[in-house]
Amino acid sequence: LYHVTDVRNAASILAMGRLLCHDEAVRVGVRRTASAAAEIMGETRDWVHGCVRLYFRPRTPTFYQNEGLRPVAQLEWPEAYCPVPVAFVFDAVSVLGMRGVQ
């Protein structure tokens, strides 16, 4: 499973030693950059913001639009720009077997 984020968020994750959900990262002030556009986040059910998102592949369609060094004019969602992505990789069997995983 993959959790992909900007290098600035990755530094916070490594310093804390754990992943936080969107809501908790904002609450404690460790979320440095957004990896998803406000438009996308606004369409997401509220309860999902209380979960850490992990994906079955490292490059989701949304992330493909946001990552990499490129002119801002070429970005579909400039507020969700992620110039230097970092991927955290987790063992799927271990994570999916944990209590509370949805």
Phi, psi and omega per residue, in radians:
L1 nan 2.635 -3.057
Y2 -2.170 2.490 2.943
H3 -2.206 1.977 -3.079
V4 -1.943 2.322 -3.097
T5 -2.618 3.011 3.095
D6 -1.251 2.659 -3.105
V7 -0.981 -0.583 3.136
R8 -1.195 -0.680 3.048
N9 -1.193 -0.681 3.137
A10 -1.043 -0.688 3.107
A11 -1.064 -0.718 3.098
S12 -1.140 -0.705 3.127
I13 -1.088 -0.803 3.139
L14 -1.135 -0.686 3.133
A15 -1.130 -0.662 -3.135
M16 -1.430 -0.476 -3.118
G17 1.390 0.324 3.120
R18 -2.846 2.785 3.051
L19 -1.545 2.520 3.036
L20 -2.081 2.616 3.029
C21 -1.181 2.893 -3.137
H22 -0.928 -0.902 -3.082
D23 -1.057 -0.757 -3.123
E24 -1.205 -0.705 3.117
A25 -1.084 -0.688 3.086
V26 -1.195 -0.761 -3.097
R27 -1.059 -0.757 -3.103
V28 -1.565 -0.048 3.023
G29 1.356 0.511 3.122
V30 -1.830 -0.143 3.104
R31 -1.363 2.031 -3.074
R32 -1.606 -0.691 -3.100
T33 -2.426 2.696 3.093
A34 -1.588 2.414 3.062
S35 -1.837 -0.073 3.106
A36 -2.254 2.512 -3.136
A37 -1.219 2.618 3.099
A38 -0.969 -0.635 3.116
E39 -1.039 -0.778 3.136
I40 -1.222 -0.795 -3.140
M41 -1.080 -0.620 3.131
G42 -1.186 -0.416 3.121
E43 -1.552 -0.113 -3.102
T44 -1.503 2.399 3.101
R45 -1.032 2.486 -3.054
D46 -0.980 -0.688 -3.081
W47 -1.109 -0.435 -3.117
V48 -1.191 -0.512 3.130
H49 -1.153 -0.258 3.085
G50 -1.612 0.178 -3.140
C51 -2.120 2.627 2.985
V52 -1.474 2.205 -3.116
R53 -1.540 2.242 3.038
L54 -2.159 2.564 -3.058
Y55 -2.152 2.732 3.139
F56 -1.422 -0.144 3.072
R57 -2.507 2.687 -3.056
P58 -1.321 -0.392 -3.081
R59 -2.043 1.683 3.089
T60 -1.418 2.809 3.115
P61 -1.002 -0.701 3.122
T62 -1.139 -0.793 -3.107
F63 -1.124 -0.612 3.114
Y64 -0.993 -0.597 -3.141
Q65 -1.309 -0.372 -2.975
N66 -1.813 -0.448 -2.930
E67 -1.562 2.787 3.033
G68 1.644 2.747 3.115
L69 -1.395 2.075 3.114
R70 -2.789 2.803 3.120
P71 -1.079 2.489 -3.132
V72 -0.995 -0.588 3.140
A73 -1.089 -0.341 3.135
Q74 -1.614 -0.021 -3.112
L75 -1.549 2.329 3.093
E76 -1.219 -0.672 3.130
W77 -2.248 1.505 -3.082
P78 -1.007 -0.492 -3.129
E79 -1.273 -0.203 -3.125
A80 -2.011 0.574 -3.085
Y81 -1.237 2.320 -3.136
C82 -2.299 1.435 -3.040
P83 -1.181 -0.565 -3.100
V84 -2.209 1.548 -3.116
P85 -1.335 2.566 3.049
V86 -2.235 2.318 3.139
A87 -1.897 2.237 2.973
F88 -1.702 2.302 -3.077
V89 -2.004 2.308 -3.098
F90 -2.195 2.609 3.073
D91 -1.228 2.067 -3.059
A92 -1.087 -0.761 -3.102
V93 -1.080 -0.765 3.140
S94 -1.129 -0.826 -3.088
V95 -1.207 -0.820 -3.085
L96 -1.180 -0.309 3.086
G97 -1.549 -0.047 -3.123
M98 -1.329 2.582 3.091
R99 -1.092 2.377 3.068
G100 1.543 -0.068 3.130
V101 -1.262 2.360 3.135
Q102 -2.073 nan nan
